[in-house]
Amino acid sequence: MDDKFVELFQDFRAKEEELIPLLQHVQNVEGFISETAMKRIASFLNIPESKVFSVATFYAQFRFAPIGKKHIMLCRGTACHVKNAPKILDEIENQINIKAGETREDLEYSLETVACIGACSLAPCIVINDEVKANLTTKAVKKIFRDDRKKNG
């Protein structure tokens, strides 16, 4: 096992019940879970690769590709939906030129929809990295990305 994974796994005891915590740890450190990481986890825990893959793909929290520097999560919960979240999503997609579930090739942005972010009274909402943007309109979305382009050239 190469040094990167030895270091990643050093705080774990190689017990099968550590599968989910190991997946979470790898994703926290690496940003996503690679096929190589899943194979190394299987080897470390002495379980079939198919079990690691089935657990990792079962839970929506796990990603299998890098996310953008600015990771956008659009809430699609009921409160956001009835307050035009679909139009907000369309505008975000237009502004950053990717669809939900994608990451731009330059890794500047990634976009996903989530069931709920728990800010229903502020609907419709998005989260960019850890920052909630609330009470959105398509005009407000345009401003968010216009300001970002100005700030980052």
Secondary structure, 3 states (H helix, E strand, C coil): CCHHHHHHHCCCCCCHHHHHHHHHHHHHHHCCCCHHHHHHHHHHHCCCHHHHHHHHHHCCCCCCCCCCCEEEEEECCHHHHHCCHHHHHHHHHHHHCCCCCEECCCCCEEEEEECCCCCHHHCCCEEECCEEECCCCHHHHHHHHHHHHHHHC
